[in-house]
Structure formats: C-alpha cells, structure tokens
Amino acid sequence: MAMTLRLTPKDEQALIFLAEAEGVSKHQAALRAIHEMARLKGHEVKVTAAASSAKSRYADLLNRLGT
C-alpha cells in the first residue's frame, strides 16, 4: 500500500541520520524503525501481561511479604 509521509525538517534530518548510520535508503530506515518500535511495543505488552498474571497468582505471598 502506498503512503505519503510528511516530515518536518528535523524529522527528515533524523531519518537521514538513521539511513546513513545503517547504510540503507531512507525508505528502508523508516521501515526498520517501524518494525523495531512494533517489536518493542509487543514485548512491552507481553511483559505487562506476565507481570499482571504473576501479581494475581502470587497475591497472597506478596501481601505476606508486605509488598
């Protein structure tokens, strides 16, 4: 799917920096940034769910420990 991405001059410079640092095109640098952020957010969601599950599972123990 085609998409137009409008960047401020500051954002354009950041994208150029990323592309040059990785030795790829601006297009590829943008895709990598999107994929990396999606990976990080996915991990964050999994960790939050695991912590919530553990908190529920060990609620009695945590209360006894005073946490």
mmCIF file of the N, C-alpha and C atoms, coordinates in Angstrom:
data_MODEL
# 
_entry.id   MODEL 
# 
loop_
_atom_site.group_PDB 
_atom_site.id 
_atom_site.type_symbol 
_atom_site.label_atom_id 
_atom_site.label_alt_id 
_atom_site.label_comp_id 
_atom_site.label_asym_id 
_atom_site.label_entity_id 
_atom_site.label_seq_id 
_atom_site.pdbx_PDB_ins_code 
_atom_site.Cartn_x 
_atom_site.Cartn_y 
_atom_site.Cartn_z 
_atom_site.occupancy 
_atom_site.B_iso_or_equiv 
_atom_site.pdbx_formal_charge 
_atom_site.auth_seq_id 
_atom_site.auth_comp_id 
_atom_site.auth_asym_id 
_atom_site.auth_atom_id 
_atom_site.pdbx_PDB_model_num 
ATOM 1   N N  . MET A 1 1  ? 0.838  -1.168  0.000  1.00 0.00 ? 1  MET A N  1 
ATOM 2   C CA . MET A 1 1  ? 0.000  0.000   0.000  1.00 0.00 ? 1  MET A CA 1 
ATOM 3   C C  . MET A 1 1  ? 0.890  1.241   0.000  1.00 0.00 ? 1  MET A C  1 
ATOM 4   N N  . ALA A 1 2  ? 0.627  2.136   -0.895 1.00 0.00 ? 2  ALA A N  1 
ATOM 5   C CA . ALA A 1 2  ? 1.395  3.370   -0.991 1.00 0.00 ? 2  ALA A CA 1 
ATOM 6   C C  . ALA A 1 2  ? 0.959  4.345   0.098  1.00 0.00 ? 2  ALA A C  1 
ATOM 7   N N  . MET A 1 3  ? 1.909  5.142   0.556  1.00 0.00 ? 3  MET A N  1 
ATOM 8   C CA . MET A 1 3  ? 1.620  6.103   1.610  1.00 0.00 ? 3  MET A CA 1 
ATOM 9   C C  . MET A 1 3  ? 2.562  7.283   1.470  1.00 0.00 ? 3  MET A C  1 
ATOM 10  N N  . THR A 1 4  ? 2.073  8.463   1.745  1.00 0.00 ? 4  THR A N  1 
ATOM 11  C CA . THR A 1 4  ? 2.914  9.649   1.754  1.00 0.00 ? 4  THR A CA 1 
ATOM 12  C C  . THR A 1 4  ? 3.247  9.978   3.197  1.00 0.00 ? 4  THR A C  1 
ATOM 13  N N  . LEU A 1 5  ? 4.509  10.207  3.459  1.00 0.00 ? 5  LEU A N  1 
ATOM 14  C CA . LEU A 1 5  ? 4.951  10.537  4.806  1.00 0.00 ? 5  LEU A CA 1 
ATOM 15  C C  . LEU A 1 5  ? 5.469  11.966  4.799  1.00 0.00 ? 5  LEU A C  1 
ATOM 16  N N  . ARG A 1 6  ? 4.808  12.828  5.539  1.00 0.00 ? 6  ARG A N  1 
ATOM 17  C CA . ARG A 1 6  ? 5.222  14.228  5.606  1.00 0.00 ? 6  ARG A CA 1 
ATOM 18  C C  . ARG A 1 6  ? 6.074  14.420  6.862  1.00 0.00 ? 6  ARG A C  1 
ATOM 19  N N  . LEU A 1 7  ? 7.282  14.899  6.669  1.00 0.00 ? 7  LEU A N  1 
ATOM 20  C CA . LEU A 1 7  ? 8.217  15.072  7.777  1.00 0.00 ? 7  LEU A CA 1 
ATOM 21  C C  . LEU A 1 7  ? 8.594  16.534  7.948  1.00 0.00 ? 7  LEU A C  1 
ATOM 22  N N  . THR A 1 8  ? 8.805  16.913  9.192  1.00 0.00 ? 8  THR A N  1 
ATOM 23  C CA . THR A 1 8  ? 9.369  18.232  9.449  1.00 0.00 ? 8  THR A CA 1 
ATOM 24  C C  . THR A 1 8  ? 10.838 18.181  9.057  1.00 0.00 ? 8  THR A C  1 
ATOM 25  N N  . PRO A 1 9  ? 11.475 19.324  8.884  1.00 0.00 ? 9  PRO A N  1 
ATOM 26  C CA . PRO A 1 9  ? 12.913 19.295  8.578  1.00 0.00 ? 9  PRO A CA 1 
ATOM 27  C C  . PRO A 1 9  ? 13.724 18.537  9.644  1.00 0.00 ? 9  PRO A C  1 
ATOM 28  N N  . LYS A 1 10 ? 13.333 18.677  10.887 1.00 0.00 ? 10 LYS A N  1 
ATOM 29  C CA . LYS A 1 10 ? 14.028 17.974  11.975 1.00 0.00 ? 10 LYS A CA 1 
ATOM 30  C C  . LYS A 1 10 ? 13.852 16.460  11.837 1.00 0.00 ? 10 LYS A C  1 
ATOM 31  N N  . ASP A 1 11 ? 12.629 16.023  11.522 1.00 0.00 ? 11 ASP A N  1 
ATOM 32  C CA . ASP A 1 11 ? 12.372 14.595  11.324 1.00 0.00 ? 11 ASP A CA 1 
ATOM 33  C C  . ASP A 1 11 ? 13.122 14.065  10.108 1.00 0.00 ? 11 ASP A C  1 
ATOM 34  N N  . GLU A 1 12 ? 13.177 14.865  9.056  1.00 0.00 ? 12 GLU A N  1 
ATOM 35  C CA . GLU A 1 12 ? 13.902 14.484  7.840  1.00 0.00 ? 12 GLU A CA 1 
ATOM 36  C C  . GLU A 1 12 ? 15.380 14.266  8.156  1.00 0.00 ? 12 GLU A C  1 
ATOM 37  N N  . GLN A 1 13 ? 15.955 15.153  8.944  1.00 0.00 ? 13 GLN A N  1 
ATOM 38  C CA . GLN A 1 13 ? 17.360 15.017  9.312  1.00 0.00 ? 13 GLN A CA 1 
ATOM 39  C C  . GLN A 1 13 ? 17.585 13.771  10.161 1.00 0.00 ? 13 GLN A C  1 
ATOM 40  N N  . ALA A 1 14 ? 16.649 13.481  11.053 1.00 0.00 ? 14 ALA A N  1 
ATOM 41  C CA . ALA A 1 14 ? 16.758 12.266  11.878 1.00 0.00 ? 14 ALA A CA 1 
ATOM 42  C C  . ALA A 1 14 ? 16.700 11.023  10.999 1.00 0.00 ? 14 ALA A C  1 
ATOM 43  N N  . LEU A 1 15 ? 15.813 11.031  10.020 1.00 0.00 ? 15 LEU A N  1 
ATOM 44  C CA . LEU A 1 15 ? 15.700 9.892   9.107  1.00 0.00 ? 15 LEU A CA 1 
ATOM 45  C C  . LEU A 1 15 ? 16.960 9.742   8.265  1.00 0.00 ? 15 LEU A C  1 
ATOM 46  N N  . ILE A 1 16 ? 17.490 10.844  7.786  1.00 0.00 ? 16 ILE A N  1 
ATOM 47  C CA . ILE A 1 16 ? 18.739 10.808  7.022  1.00 0.00 ? 16 ILE A CA 1 
ATOM 48  C C  . ILE A 1 16 ? 19.860 10.238  7.887  1.00 0.00 ? 16 ILE A C  1 
ATOM 49  N N  . PHE A 1 17 ? 19.928 10.684  9.136  1.00 0.00 ? 17 PHE A N  1 
ATOM 50  C CA . PHE A 1 17 ? 20.950 10.177  10.055 1.00 0.00 ? 17 PHE A CA 1 
ATOM 51  C C  . PHE A 1 17 ? 20.833 8.664   10.209 1.00 0.00 ? 17 PHE A C  1 
ATOM 52  N N  . LEU A 1 18 ? 19.606 8.177   10.456 1.00 0.00 ? 18 LEU A N  1 
ATOM 53  C CA . LEU A 1 18 ? 19.405 6.734   10.613 1.00 0.00 ? 18 LEU A CA 1 
ATOM 54  C C  . LEU A 1 18 ? 19.807 5.971   9.354  1.00 0.00 ? 18 LEU A C  1 
ATOM 55  N N  . ALA A 1 19 ? 19.385 6.483   8.219  1.00 0.00 ? 19 ALA A N  1 
ATOM 56  C CA . ALA A 1 19 ? 19.688 5.814   6.953  1.00 0.00 ? 19 ALA A CA 1 
ATOM 57  C C  . ALA A 1 19 ? 21.196 5.745   6.714  1.00 0.00 ? 19 ALA A C  1 
ATOM 58  N N  . GLU A 1 20 ? 21.868 6.858   6.931  1.00 0.00 ? 20 GLU A N  1 
ATOM 59  C CA . GLU A 1 20 ? 23.319 6.874   6.724  1.00 0.00 ? 20 GLU A CA 1 
ATOM 60  C C  . GLU A 1 20 ? 24.038 5.992   7.738  1.00 0.00 ? 20 GLU A C  1 
ATOM 61  N N  . ALA A 1 21 ? 23.587 6.024   8.984  1.00 0.00 ? 21 ALA A N  1 
ATOM 62  C CA . ALA A 1 21 ? 24.223 5.212   10.033 1.00 0.00 ? 21 ALA A CA 1 
ATOM 63  C C  . ALA A 1 21 ? 24.091 3.723   9.745  1.00 0.00 ? 21 ALA A C  1 
ATOM 64  N N  . GLU A 1 22 ? 22.985 3.327   9.118  1.00 0.00 ? 22 GLU A N  1 
ATOM 65  C CA . GLU A 1 22 ? 22.752 1.913   8.830  1.00 0.00 ? 22 GLU A CA 1 
ATOM 66  C C  . GLU A 1 22 ? 23.140 1.546   7.406  1.00 0.00 ? 22 GLU A C  1 
ATOM 67  N N  . GLY A 1 23 ? 23.498 2.536   6.610  1.00 0.00 ? 23 GLY A N  1 
ATOM 68  C CA . GLY A 1 23 ? 23.905 2.277   5.234  1.00 0.00 ? 23 GLY A CA 1 
ATOM 69  C C  . GLY A 1 23 ? 22.763 1.796   4.350  1.00 0.00 ? 23 GLY A C  1 
ATOM 70  N N  . VAL A 1 24 ? 21.577 2.355   4.603  1.00 0.00 ? 24 VAL A N  1 
ATOM 71  C CA . VAL A 1 24 ? 20.397 1.960   3.831  1.00 0.00 ? 24 VAL A CA 1 
ATOM 72  C C  . VAL A 1 24 ? 19.682 3.210   3.320  1.00 0.00 ? 24 VAL A C  1 
ATOM 73  N N  . SER A 1 25 ? 18.661 2.984   2.495  1.00 0.00 ? 25 SER A N  1 
ATOM 74  C CA . SER A 1 25 ? 17.863 4.104   1.998  1.00 0.00 ? 25 SER A CA 1 
ATOM 75  C C  . SER A 1 25 ? 16.989 4.656   3.115  1.00 0.00 ? 25 SER A C  1 
ATOM 76  N N  . LYS A 1 26 ? 16.472 5.864   2.907  1.00 0.00 ? 26 LYS A N  1 
ATOM 77  C CA . LYS A 1 26 ? 15.550 6.446   3.881  1.00 0.00 ? 26 LYS A CA 1 
ATOM 78  C C  . LYS A 1 26 ? 14.302 5.572   4.010  1.00 0.00 ? 26 LYS A C  1 
ATOM 79  N N  . HIS A 1 27 ? 13.844 5.024   2.919  1.00 0.00 ? 27 HIS A N  1 
ATOM 80  C CA . HIS A 1 27 ? 12.692 4.132   2.941  1.00 0.00 ? 27 HIS A CA 1 
ATOM 81  C C  . HIS A 1 27 ? 12.956 2.928   3.853  1.00 0.00 ? 27 HIS A C  1 
ATOM 82  N N  . GLN A 1 28 ? 14.103 2.300   3.654  1.00 0.00 ? 28 GLN A N  1 
ATOM 83  C CA . GLN A 1 28 ? 14.448 1.128   4.460  1.00 0.00 ? 28 GLN A CA 1 
ATOM 84  C C  . GLN A 1 28 ? 14.651 1.513   5.925  1.00 0.00 ? 28 GLN A C  1 
ATOM 85  N N  . ALA A 1 29 ? 15.244 2.670   6.178  1.00 0.00 ? 29 ALA A N  1 
ATOM 86  C CA . ALA A 1 29 ? 15.442 3.120   7.559  1.00 0.00 ? 29 ALA A CA 1 
ATOM 87  C C  . ALA A 1 29 ? 14.100 3.355   8.248  1.00 0.00 ? 29 ALA A C  1 
ATOM 88  N N  . ALA A 1 30 ? 13.141 3.922   7.531  1.00 0.00 ? 30 ALA A N  1 
ATOM 89  C CA . ALA A 1 30 ? 11.812 4.146   8.099  1.00 0.00 ? 30 ALA A CA 1 
ATOM 90  C C  . ALA A 1 30 ? 11.138 2.812   8.408  1.00 0.00 ? 30 ALA A C  1 
ATOM 91  N N  . LEU A 1 31 ? 11.228 1.860   7.490  1.00 0.00 ? 31 LEU A N  1 
ATOM 92  C CA . LEU A 1 31 ? 10.639 0.544   7.723  1.00 0.00 ? 31 LEU A CA 1 
ATOM 93  C C  . LEU A 1 31 ? 11.280 -0.142  8.929  1.00 0.00 ? 31 LEU A C  1 
ATOM 94  N N  . ARG A 1 32 ? 12.587 -0.062  9.032  1.00 0.00 ? 32 ARG A N  1 
ATOM 95  C CA . ARG A 1 32 ? 13.272 -0.675  10.173 1.00 0.00 ? 32 ARG A CA 1 
ATOM 96  C C  . ARG A 1 32 ? 12.828 -0.044  11.484 1.00 0.00 ? 32 ARG A C  1 
ATOM 97  N N  . ALA A 1 33 ? 12.669 1.280   11.482 1.00 0.00 ? 33 ALA A N  1 
ATOM 98  C CA . ALA A 1 33 ? 12.232 1.979   12.695 1.00 0.00 ? 33 ALA A CA 1 
ATOM 99  C C  . ALA A 1 33 ? 10.821 1.549   13.083 1.00 0.00 ? 33 ALA A C  1 
ATOM 100 N N  . ILE A 1 34 ? 9.948  1.405   12.097 1.00 0.00 ? 34 ILE A N  1 
ATOM 101 C CA . ILE A 1 34 ? 8.581  0.956   12.359 1.00 0.00 ? 34 ILE A CA 1 
ATOM 102 C C  . ILE A 1 34 ? 8.587  -0.454  12.937 1.00 0.00 ? 34 ILE A C  1 
ATOM 103 N N  . HIS A 1 35 ? 9.345  -1.342  12.324 1.00 0.00 ? 35 HIS A N  1 
ATOM 104 C CA . HIS A 1 35 ? 9.401  -2.729  12.788 1.00 0.00 ? 35 HIS A CA 1 
ATOM 105 C C  . HIS A 1 35 ? 10.000 -2.830  14.192 1.00 0.00 ? 35 HIS A C  1 
ATOM 106 N N  . GLU A 1 36 ? 11.028 -2.047  14.449 1.00 0.00 ? 36 GLU A N  1 
ATOM 107 C CA . GLU A 1 36 ? 11.660 -2.075  15.772 1.00 0.00 ? 36 GLU A CA 1 
ATOM 108 C C  . GLU A 1 36 ? 10.698 -1.576  16.849 1.00 0.00 ? 36 GLU A C  1 
ATOM 109 N N  . MET A 1 37 ? 9.977  -0.504  16.567 1.00 0.00 ? 37 MET A N  1 
ATOM 110 C CA . MET A 1 37 ? 9.029  0.024   17.541 1.00 0.00 ? 37 MET A CA 1 
ATOM 111 C C  . MET A 1 37 ? 7.900  -0.973  17.777 1.00 0.00 ? 37 MET A C  1 
ATOM 112 N N  . ALA A 1 38 ? 7.430  -1.624  16.723 1.00 0.00 ? 38 ALA A N  1 
ATOM 113 C CA . ALA A 1 38 ? 6.383  -2.646  16.881 1.00 0.00 ? 38 ALA A CA 1 
ATOM 114 C C  . ALA A 1 38 ? 6.890  -3.805  17.725 1.00 0.00 ? 38 ALA A C  1 
ATOM 115 N N  . ARG A 1 39 ? 8.146  -4.207  17.513 1.00 0.00 ? 39 ARG A N  1 
ATOM 116 C CA . ARG A 1 39 ? 8.736  -5.291  18.305 1.00 0.00 ? 39 ARG A CA 1 
ATOM 117 C C  . ARG A 1 39 ? 8.820  -4.893  19.771 1.00 0.00 ? 39 ARG A C  1 
ATOM 118 N N  . LEU A 1 40 ? 9.276  -3.677  20.037 1.00 0.00 ? 40 LEU A N  1 
ATOM 119 C CA . LEU A 1 40 ? 9.402  -3.211  21.416 1.00 0.00 ? 40 LEU A CA 1 
ATOM 120 C C  . LEU A 1 40 ? 8.045  -3.113  22.101 1.00 0.00 ? 40 LEU A C  1 
ATOM 121 N N  . LYS A 1 41 ? 7.062  -2.588  21.402 1.00 0.00 ? 41 LYS A N  1 
ATOM 122 C CA . LYS A 1 41 ? 5.721  -2.473  21.988 1.00 0.00 ? 41 LYS A CA 1 
ATOM 123 C C  . LYS A 1 41 ? 5.125  -3.856  22.235 1.00 0.00 ? 41 LYS A C  1 
ATOM 124 N N  . GLY A 1 42 ? 5.353  -4.779  21.325 1.00 0.00 ? 42 GLY A N  1 
ATOM 125 C CA . GLY A 1 42 ? 4.870  -6.142  21.513 1.00 0.00 ? 42 GLY A CA 1 
ATOM 126 C C  . GLY A 1 42 ? 5.489  -6.770  22.748 1.00 0.00 ? 42 GLY A C  1 
ATOM 127 N N  . HIS A 1 43 ? 6.769  -6.549  22.947 1.00 0.00 ? 43 HIS A N  1 
ATOM 128 C CA . HIS A 1 43 ? 7.463  -7.067  24.128 1.00 0.00 ? 43 HIS A CA 1 
ATOM 129 C C  . HIS A 1 43 ? 6.891  -6.427  25.395 1.00 0.00 ? 43 HIS A C  1 
ATOM 130 N N  . GLU A 1 44 ? 6.670  -5.126  25.339 1.00 0.00 ? 44 GLU A N  1 
ATOM 131 C CA . GLU A 1 44 ? 6.123  -4.406  26.487 1.00 0.00 ? 44 GLU A CA 1 
ATOM 132 C C  . GLU A 1 44 ? 4.761  -4.967  26.884 1.00 0.00 ? 44 GLU A C  1 
ATOM 133 N N  . VAL A 1 45 ? 3.923  -5.244  25.898 1.00 0.00 ? 45 VAL A N  1 
ATOM 134 C CA . VAL A 1 45 ? 2.597  -5.808  26.164 1.00 0.00 ? 45 VAL A CA 1 
ATOM 135 C C  . VAL A 1 45 ? 2.728  -7.176  26.827 1.00 0.00 ? 45 VAL A C  1 
ATOM 136 N N  . LYS A 1 46 ? 3.647  -8.006  26.337 1.00 0.00 ? 46 LYS A N  1 
ATOM 137 C CA . LYS A 1 46 ? 3.840  -9.347  26.906 1.00 0.00 ? 46 LYS A CA 1 
ATOM 138 C C  . LYS A 1 46 ? 4.361  -9.269  28.342 1.00 0.00 ? 46 LYS A C  1 
ATOM 139 N N  . VAL A 1 47 ? 5.291  -8.370  28.596 1.00 0.00 ? 47 VAL A N  1 
ATOM 140 C CA . VAL A 1 47 ? 5.848  -8.236  29.948 1.00 0.00 ? 47 VAL A CA 1 
ATOM 141 C C  . VAL A 1 47 ? 4.780  -7.727  30.912 1.00 0.00 ? 47 VAL A C  1 
ATOM 142 N N  . THR A 1 48 ? 3.985  -6.763  30.471 1.00 0.00 ? 48 THR A N  1 
ATOM 143 C CA . THR A 1 48 ? 2.913  -6.237  31.315 1.00 0.00 ? 48 THR A CA 1 
ATOM 144 C C  . THR A 1 48 ? 1.907  -7.330  31.648 1.00 0.00 ? 48 THR A C  1 
ATOM 145 N N  . ALA A 1 49 ? 1.550  -8.139  30.667 1.00 0.00 ? 49 ALA A N  1 
ATOM 146 C CA . ALA A 1 49 ? 0.603  -9.232  30.899 1.00 0.00 ? 49 ALA A CA 1 
ATOM 147 C C  . ALA A 1 49 ? 1.193  -10.264 31.854 1.00 0.00 ? 49 ALA A C  1 
ATOM 148 N N  . ALA A 1 50 ? 2.470  -10.596 31.683 1.00 0.00 ? 50 ALA A N  1 
ATOM 149 C CA . ALA A 1 50 ? 3.120  -11.573 32.551 1.00 0.00 ? 50 ALA A CA 1 
ATOM 150 C C  . ALA A 1 50 ? 3.197  -11.050 33.986 1.00 0.00 ? 50 ALA A C  1 
ATOM 151 N N  . ALA A 1 51 ? 3.517  -9.762  34.137 1.00 0.00 ? 51 ALA A N  1 
ATOM 152 C CA . ALA A 1 51 ? 3.605  -9.170  35.477 1.00 0.00 ? 51 ALA A CA 1 
ATOM 153 C C  . ALA A 1 51 ? 2.238  -9.166  36.154 1.00 0.00 ? 51 ALA A C  1 
ATOM 154 N N  . SER A 1 52 ? 1.215  -8.843  35.384 1.00 0.00 ? 52 SER A N  1 
ATOM 155 C CA . SER A 1 52 ? -0.142 -8.836  35.935 1.00 0.00 ? 52 SER A CA 1 
ATOM 156 C C  . SER A 1 52 ? -0.559 -10.235 36.364 1.00 0.00 ? 52 SER A C  1 
ATOM 157 N N  . SER A 1 53 ? -0.240 -11.206 35.535 1.00 0.00 ? 53 SER A N  1 
ATOM 158 C CA . SER A 1 53 ? -0.564 -12.595 35.863 1.00 0.00 ? 53 SER A CA 1 
ATOM 159 C C  . SER A 1 53 ? 0.168  -13.044 37.118 1.00 0.00 ? 53 SER A C  1 
ATOM 160 N N  . ALA A 1 54 ? 1.450  -12.715 37.212 1.00 0.00 ? 54 ALA A N  1 
ATOM 161 C CA . ALA A 1 54 ? 2.242  -13.105 38.380 1.00 0.00 ? 54 ALA A CA 1 
ATOM 162 C C  . ALA A 1 54 ? 1.731  -12.410 39.634 1.00 0.00 ? 54 ALA A C  1 
ATOM 163 N N  . LYS A 1 55 ? 1.345  -11.145 39.480 1.00 0.00 ? 55 LYS A N  1 
ATOM 164 C CA . LYS A 1 55 ? 0.827  -10.402 40.631 1.00 0.00 ? 55 LYS A CA 1 
ATOM 165 C C  . LYS A 1 55 ? -0.446 -11.060 41.154 1.00 0.00 ? 55 LYS A C  1 
ATOM 166 N N  . SER A 1 56 ? -1.313 -11.478 40.244 1.00 0.00 ? 56 SER A N  1 
ATOM 167 C CA . SER A 1 56 ? -2.546 -12.157 40.651 1.00 0.00 ? 56 SER A CA 1 
ATOM 168 C C  . SER A 1 56 ? -2.237 -13.524 41.255 1.00 0.00 ? 56 SER A C  1 
ATOM 169 N N  . ARG A 1 57 ? -1.360 -14.256 40.604 1.00 0.00 ? 57 ARG A N  1 
ATOM 170 C CA . ARG A 1 57 ? -1.030 -15.615 41.039 1.00 0.00 ? 57 ARG A CA 1 
ATOM 171 C C  . ARG A 1 57 ? -0.386 -15.630 42.422 1.00 0.00 ? 57 ARG A C  1 
ATOM 172 N N  . TYR A 1 58 ? 0.473  -14.670 42.674 1.00 0.00 ? 58 TYR A N  1 
ATOM 173 C CA . TYR A 1 58 ? 1.225  -14.642 43.930 1.00 0.00 ? 58 TYR A CA 1 
ATOM 174 C C  . TYR A 1 58 ? 0.739  -13.550 44.879 1.00 0.00 ? 58 TYR A C  1 
ATOM 175 N N  . ALA A 1 59 ? -0.515 -13.119 44.754 1.00 0.00 ? 59 ALA A N  1 
ATOM 176 C CA . ALA A 1 59 ? -1.046 -12.029 45.571 1.00 0.00 ? 59 ALA A CA 1 
ATOM 177 C C  . ALA A 1 59 ? -0.919 -12.322 47.063 1.00 0.00 ? 59 ALA A C  1 
ATOM 178 N N  . ASP A 1 60 ? -1.267 -13.536 47.478 1.00 0.00 ? 60 ASP A N  1 
ATOM 179 C CA . ASP A 1 60 ? -1.184 -13.874 48.907 1.00 0.00 ? 60 ASP A CA 1 
ATOM 180 C C  . ASP A 1 60 ? 0.248  -13.781 49.414 1.00 0.00 ? 60 ASP A C  1 
ATOM 181 N N  . LEU A 1 61 ? 1.168  -14.311 48.663 1.00 0.00 ? 61 LEU A N  1 
ATOM 182 C CA . LEU A 1 61 ? 2.583  -14.264 49.052 1.00 0.00 ? 61 LEU A CA 1 
ATOM 183 C C  . LEU A 1 61 ? 3.074  -12.821 49.111 1.00 0.00 ? 61 LEU A C  1 
ATOM 184 N N  . LEU A 1 62 ? 2.733  -12.047 48.121 1.00 0.00 ? 62 LEU A N  1 
ATOM 185 C CA . LEU A 1 62 ? 3.149  -10.649 48.090 1.00 0.00 ? 62 LEU A CA 1 
ATOM 186 C C  . LEU A 1 62 ? 2.576  -9.868  49.279 1.00 0.00 ? 62 LEU A C  1 
ATOM 187 N N  . ASN A 1 63 ? 1.332  -10.153 49.630 1.00 0.00 ? 63 ASN A N  1 
ATOM 188 C CA . ASN A 1 63 ? 0.746  -9.499  50.807 1.00 0.00 ? 63 ASN A CA 1 
ATOM 189 C C  . ASN A 1 63 ? 1.466  -9.891  52.082 1.00 0.00 ? 63 ASN A C  1 
ATOM 190 N N  . ARG A 1 64 ? 1.833  -11.169 52.208 1.00 0.00 ? 64 ARG A N  1 
ATOM 191 C CA . ARG A 1 64 ? 2.560  -11.624 53.397 1.00 0.00 ? 64 ARG A CA 1 
ATOM 192 C C  . ARG A 1 64 ? 3.948  -10.995 53.489 1.00 0.00 ? 64 ARG A C  1 
ATOM 193 N N  . LEU A 1 65 ? 4.538  -10.755 52.330 1.00 0.00 ? 65 LEU A N  1 
ATOM 194 C CA . LEU A 1 65 ? 5.855  -10.133 52.309 1.00 0.00 ? 65 LEU A CA 1 
ATOM 195 C C  . LEU A 1 65 ? 5.771  -8.617  52.507 1.00 0.00 ? 65 LEU A C  1 
ATOM 196 N N  . GLY A 1 66 ? 4.574  -8.083  52.429 1.00 0.00 ? 66 GLY A N  1 
ATOM 197 C CA . GLY A 1 66 ? 4.379  -6.651  52.652 1.00 0.00 ? 66 GLY A CA 1 
ATOM 198 C C  . GLY A 1 66 ? 4.687  -5.800  51.442 1.00 0.00 ? 66 GLY A C  1 
ATOM 199 N N  . THR A 1 67 ? 4.553  -6.357  50.250 1.00 0.00 ? 67 THR A N  1 
ATOM 200 C CA . THR A 1 67 ? 4.808  -5.576  49.036 1.00 0.00 ? 67 THR A CA 1 
ATOM 201 C C  . THR A 1 67 ? 3.528  -5.203  48.354 1.00 0.00 ? 67 THR A C  1 
# 
